Amino acid sequence: MSNVRASQPGGGHARRLFYDKCGRCLFIASACLMTLIIFSIIFFVGKQGLLTLADVSPVEFFTSAAWDPSAKHFGALSFILGSLETTLLSVLIGAPLGLLGAIFLSKLAPVPVKRIMRPAVDLYVAIPSVVYGYIGLTLFVPFLSATFSLPTGFGVLAASLVLAIMIMPTILSISTDALNAVPKPLEEASLALGATWWQTMIHVVLPSAIPGVMTSIVLAMARAVGETMAVQMLIGNTPQIAATLFTPTATLTSNIVVEMGNTPFGSTWGNALFLMAFVLLILSLGMILLIRYFTSKKVAL
C-alpha cells in the first residue's frame, strides 16, 4: 500500500511533463504550419506575378499609368500612387483623432464612460467594410459633390475619409492600452516637479507609450492599404493618376477586385494582377519596416 502511494506523485509528475511536452510540440507545429502557409502564399503570388515581366517591361509596369489590357498596356503607376495616397491621407486624418480619443479614454473619461466606450470601440472594429463604404456612398460623396461643386464626389478624399473612420478604432483601442501601461509614478513625478498636465502628457506619457502608439498606427496602415470594398465603392475606379483629392482614381486592391473575374489564369493580364498583389505585399512590409525604424530611433533618443 505504501509503495502505491509513493509511486503516485512520481507518476503524476511524469504525466504533467508528458502533457507539457505535447503542448510544446503542438505550439511549435502550429507556428511552423502558419509560417509555411504565409511563405507559400508569398511564394505563389510572387512567382505568378513575376511572370508578367516576361511580357511587360518593368519600366512600363512601374512608371507608366497607361492601363489598357486590351491594347497590351499594363502600367500600374496610377494604382500604386492611389494606394499610397489614400493610405497616407487616411492616417493623417485618423491617427491624430484616434490618439486624442485614446488620451481622453485613458486619462480623462469617467469610469462609466469608459465602460461604455471600450465595448463600443470593439464593436466599431467588427463592422464590415461594405457598411462603411455604403455610408460613405450615401453621405460623403453627395456632400463633397455639393460642397465643392463637383460633377461627382468620388475620389481620393472620399475614400480616405471613410478609411480614416475605419482605422480610428484600431488606433484608439491599442493606444489606450499603451497609455494605460505607462507607470503612474512617471506621471506623478512630472506633475510633482511643476509640469502642467499637457506637458506631462506630451513629454512623459506619450514618449513612454510611443511603441504601442506606433504599433497601432502600423496596424491601421496595414488595414488601410489592404482595404478593398470600401475603397472600391468610393474612389471612382478610374486608371489615372489623381491630380487632386477629388479626382477619381484606383488603388491596387480596387483594381484587382474589379478585374479579377474577367482575367484568364496564366494570361499576361492575370499575371499583372498577381504582380500588383505582390507589390501590395511589398508596400505593406516597407511601411512596417519604416515605421519600426523611426520608432527605434525615437525610443533611442
N, C-alpha and C positions, 0 to 999 in steps of 0.2 A: 504493500500500500504506500509506504513511504517512498519507494522507488518511482511509482507512478506520479506522485505529487512532485517529486523532484524533477521529473522529466518534462512536466507541463510547461514551466516557464521557458525552458530552452526551446521546446517545440513552438511556442507562441512567438518567440523572438525570431526563430528561423523562418516562420511563416510571414512575419512582418517584413523581414529582409527580402523574401521572395516577392512579396507584393510591391515593395519599393523598387526592386529591380525591374519587375514587369511594367510598372508605371513609368519608370525612366526610359525603358525601351520603347514604350508606346509614344511618349512625347518626342523622342528622337526620331522615330519613324514618321510621325506626323509632320515634324519640321522638315525632314528630308523630302517627304512627299510634296509638301507645299512649295519647297524650293524647286523641286523638279518640275512641277506644274507651271510655276512662274517662268522659269527659264525656257521651258518648252514653248510657252506662248510667245515669249520674246523671240526665240529662235525661228518659230514658224512665221510670225509676222515679218520679221526682218528678212528671212530668206525669200519669202514670196514677194516682198516689196522691192528688194534689191534686184529682182529680175526685170523690173521696169527699166533700169539703167542700160539694159542690153538693147532697148529700142528707143529710149529717150535720153538725150544728153543731160547729165547732172546740172550743167549750167542752165539749160532750158527749164528744168523742173524747179530749181530753187530760185531762179532770178527772173523768170517770166511770169506774167499774170494772165497769159493767154491760155484759157482752159476751154477747149472745144474738142472732145474726144472724137466726134465725127470727122473732124479735119486733122486728126492726129496731133493736136496741140495739147500738151499736158504740163502747163505751167502752174505751179501750186503756190506761187508767192502771195497771191491775194488771200488764200486760205490761211497761210502761216501768219501773215500780218493780222488778219482778222481775229485769229485765236489769241495772239499776244495782246492786241488792243482791248478786246473785251475782258480778258483776264486781268490785265493791269488796271484798267479803269474800274472794274468791279471791286478790286482790292482797295484801290484808293478811296472809293466811296464807302465800302462796307467795313474795312478794318478800323478806321477811327471810330465809327459809330458802335461797332461791336466792342471795342476796347473801353469806350466810355460807359457802355452798358455794363460791362464786367466790373468796372470800378464802382459804379453805383450799386450793383447787386452784391458785391463782396464787402464794401466798406460803408455804404450809406443807407441801404434799404432796410426797413424794419423787418423783424423776423416774419410776421405774417405775409409781407410782400415777397420775401424770399421763398416761402413755402409755396406760393402760387406761381412765381416766375420760373423757378427751376423746372418743374414739370412742363410748364408751357414752352420753355425753350427746347426741351427734349421733344415735345410734340411738333414744333416747327421743323426740326431736323427730319422728322419722319414724313413730312408732307411730300407727295410725289411731285417731281419736277414739272409734269404736264399741268398740274394745278397752278403752279407759279406762272407757267407760260400762258395759260388761259387768262389769268388775272392781268398779266401784262398786255395781252392782246386786246382785252376789253377796256382797260383803264389807261395804261401808259401810252399805247400807240395813238388812240384818239386825242389824248391830252397833248402829246408832243406835236401832233399834226396841227391842232387848233392853236396852240400857244405860239409856235414858231412859223405859222403859215406855210406848212409844208404840204406837198401833194400826198405824202404818206409819212407816217411816223415810224416806219420800220428803219432799223439801222443799228449802229454800234451802241448808241446811247440807250435805246430801249432795251436791248439785250443786256447791257451792263447794269442797268438799274435793277432788273429782275435778278441777275446773278448776285448783285450786292445784297439783296434781301435774302437770297438763298444761302449765302456763305456767312451772314451775320450770326446765326445761331451757333455755328461751329466755333467761330472766334469767341463769342460771348461765353459759351459753356467752358471751353478749355482755358480761356484766360481767367475766368472766375476761379477755377480750381488752382491755377498758378498763383493768383494773388492771395488766395486763402492759405496757400502753403508757405508764404513768407513768414518767418518767425516774428511774433508780436514784439519781442524785445527790441528788434531793429527799429520798428516804427515808434515805439515808446521812447527809445533813446534819442531819436531825431527830434521828436516833439519836446523832450526834456531839455535839449540843447538850444531851444528857441526857434526852431524851424516852424513855418506855418504848415497847415495840413497839406496844401497843394505842393509845397516844396518837399515835404516828406514823400508824397506820392511820386513826384517826378524824379527825385534824386535818390531815393532809398528803396521804395517798394517796387516801382516799375523796373529798375535795373536788376533787382534781385529776382524778379519774375520773368525777365526777358526770355529765357529759354522756353518756358511754357507758352508765352505770348507768341513767339516766333513759330513755335510748333503749330499753334492754332492757325496762324497765317499761312503756313506751308500747306496744311490740310485744306484750308479754304481755297488756296490757289489750285491745288490738285483737283478739287471738285469743280472749280470754275473752268479750268482749261479742258476738262473732260466732259463737261455738261453738254448734252445733245438736244434733248427735246425742247426745253425752254428756249434755248438759243435758236434752234431751227424755226420756232414759231415766230420769232421777233426780229431776227436780223435781216431778213429780206431774201437770203439765199441767192445772191447775185455774184457771179465770179468776177469781181472787180475790186480794185484797191480803194478803200474808203478815204475820200478826200476830206470829209468832215465827219463829225459824230452822227450826222443824220443821213449819211449815205448808206444805202443798202449794200451789204457785202455778204460774205460767208466765212465760216470757220472750217477747220479740218473736220471736226465732228459733224457739223451740219451737212457738209457736202458728202461725207461718207454715208450718212443715213439716207440722204435724198437719192443717191445714185447706186447704192449697193444692190438694190433689187433689179437693176437693169443691166448689170455687167456680167458677162460670162466669166466663170472662174478660169484663170490662166491666161486671159487676154491682157493686152497692154493696159487697157482701161482698168480692168480689175486689179492688176498688179500695182497700178498707180495709186489706187485707193489703199492697198495694203502698205505701200510706201508712205502714204500720208498718215496712216495709223502708226507706223514705226517712227515717223518724225514726231508725232504727238507724244509717244513714249519718251523720246529723247528730250523733248521740251520739258516734260514733267520732271524728268531726272535732273536736267540742268537747273530748273528753278529751285528744286530741293537742295542741290549742292551749293548753289549760290547763296541761298538764304542761310544755310548752315555755316558757310564760310564767314559771312558778315556777323552771324550770331557769335561764333567763336572769337572773332575779333573784338566784338563789344564786351563779351564776358572777360576776355583777357585784359581789356582796359580797366 
